[in-house]
Amino acid sequence: MAKSKPAVVILLVLAAGMFVLTAIASSDVPFMVADKKVVLSRLKSGAERLTVSIDVFNEGSVTAYDVSLVDDSWPQDKFDIVSGSTSKTWERLDAGTSASHVFVLESKVKGIFHGSPAVIRFRLPSKAALQEAYSTPIQPLDILADKLPEMKLEWRSIQAKRFLAKFGSQISVLLLLLLFVYVVVNPAKSNAAKSGKKKR
């Protein structure tokens, strides 16, 4: 009887947890998830071009209205806008859908840049107050960095992949053959040792 009390308590806790999770999952609110990515590319002019893409997903169960995205973490003294803008608005974002925004920046200033997440504001159907969500942060960007050592490693990696693609099947056959020889020779040694012990 004493053993069944902990089991009953555990079952009650699990049932309560499932009830709470179900209540949270079935609530009628938008749930905004935003993913921010930056791709660097070096230009021949010596500048660095940054392509910033932000994907906004409505993972909730209802539509979000008056959705606005603002990414003002790019100082004007370091970055020039080449195309697009750092903000975007959508009238609505239905449940289970997504929207994307891309803009391109250019920088001629060398150094490490730490960007902040983009801010997404939206309105619930039942409330007039704006809700706020944030995108994923980006890694620190090393703008106009000297990339020679990294390119050497990249080149070696490409060469190793080419070598494996060209000779990978021969290498695997050779390794299987060596393994077979080892297995055949090794039991023969142990059998010889056992027969030597029996003769004594």
N, C-alpha and C positions, 0 to 999 in steps of 0.2 A: 504494500500500500504506500510506503514511503517513496518507493521508486516512481510511482505513477504521478505523484504531485508535481515533481519537476517537469515531467513530460507534459502535463496539463498546462502548467504555467508557460512552457515554451510554445505550445500550440496556441494559447491565448495571445501571447505576444506576437507570434507570426500572423495570426488572423487580424489583430489590430493594425499591424504594419501593412498588411495587404489592403485593408480598408482605407487607410490613410493614403497609400499610393494610388489606389483607384480613384479616390476623391480628388487628388491633385491632378491626375491624368485626365479626368473627365471635366475639369473646370473649363468654362467657356472664356478663354482669354487667348490672345495671340502670344506666341512665344518666339521672339526674334533671335536668330543666330546669324552672325555676320563674320565672314572670313576675309581678311585683308592680306593681299600678297603683293610683293614688289619684285620686279625683275630688272636687273641692272644690265646695261649694254654700253660698251665704250664706243664712242664715235671717232672718226678719223680726225675731226677737228680738235680733239683733246678733251672734249666734254664727256660727261656721263649722262646717259638717258635712263630715266626711271619710268617704267610702266607700272602704274598702281592699279590693281583691280580689286574691287570689293564686291563680294557676293552676299546678298541679304536673303535669308530664308525665313519664311513664316512657318514654324513648326507647330504652331498652336492649332486650335480647333475652330477659330473664327477669324474673320477678316480684320485686318488692321487698316485704319484710315489715316490720311494725311501723313504718310510716311516720308520722313526727310533724313537724308544722310549728309553729314558734314565731317570733312577730314581736313581740319585746319592746322595740322601739325607740321606743315612745310613752310618754314620762314621764307619770306620774299627776298631777303638778302642773300640766301644760299640757292634758292630754286626758282627757275622761270617756268611758267606753264606753257607747254608747247601745244597741247590740244586738250580739249575737255575742260572741266572745272572741278574744283575740290568739293562741290556740293551737288546734290541731286534730290528731287522730290518725286514721289509717286502719289497719285490720288488714293490708291488702295493696293493692298497686297493680300490676296486671298489666302485662306488656310491651305497649307501644303504647296504653295508656289514660291518662286524665288525671283529676284531681280538682280541685275548686275550693273555695275558702273565702272568705267575705265577712264583714266586720265593719264597724260604723259607729262613728265617734268624733265627739266634739264639742269644740270649743275656743273659749274666750273670750279667749285670750291672743294679742295681736297680735305678729307678728314672722316671721322666716324660720326654718323648721325643716328640718334636714338629717337625714333618716331613714337607717337602715341596712338592708341586705338581710335578708330573713327567712331562718331557718335550717331546713333540712330534714334530718332524720336518718332513716336506714333501715337495715335489716339485709339482708345477702345470704343467699341460701338455704344457701350452703356455709360461711358464717362467722358466728360469734356476735357479733363486734365490730360496733358501729354505724358506718356510713359517714355522711359529712356532705356536704351540698350547700347552695348559697346561691342566693337568688332574684336577679333583676335589681335594681339599685338604683333609687331614685326620684330625680327631680329635686328640688332644694330647693323647698319649699312656702312661698309668701308668704301667710301666714294673716292674714285680715282686712285685706288690702291695699286701698288706695284704687285703684279700678279705673276712674275716670272717663275719663282719657285713652285707655285701652285700649278702652273701650266706644265712644268717638267713632270710633276707627279701625275698629272692628267695624261700626258703623253705616254708615260710608262704604263699606266693603267690600260690605255687603249692598246698598246703593244702586247701586253699580257693577254688581253681578251682575244686579240687576233691570233696569238700563238695557240691559245687553248682551242679556239674555233678550228684552226688548221690541223693541229696534232692531238686534240683531245681524245679522239677515239683510239688512236694508236697508244697513247699513254695509258688509257684505261685497260686495254687488252694486255699491255705489258704488266701492269700492276696485278691483274687477275692471274696471269701466268706465274708471276713471282709468288703470289699467295698460294696457288695450287702446289708449286714445288715445295714451299715451306711446309704445307700440311702433309704432303706425301713423305718428306724427309723426316719431319719431326716425330710422327708416331713410330717410324722405323727406329729411331734412336731410343725412344722409351721402351719399345718391345725388346730391343737388344739389352738394355739395362735390366729389365725384368727377368729375361732368360738367364743372364749372368748370375743373378741372385739365386735363382732356383738351382743352379748347378752346384752351388756351395753347399 
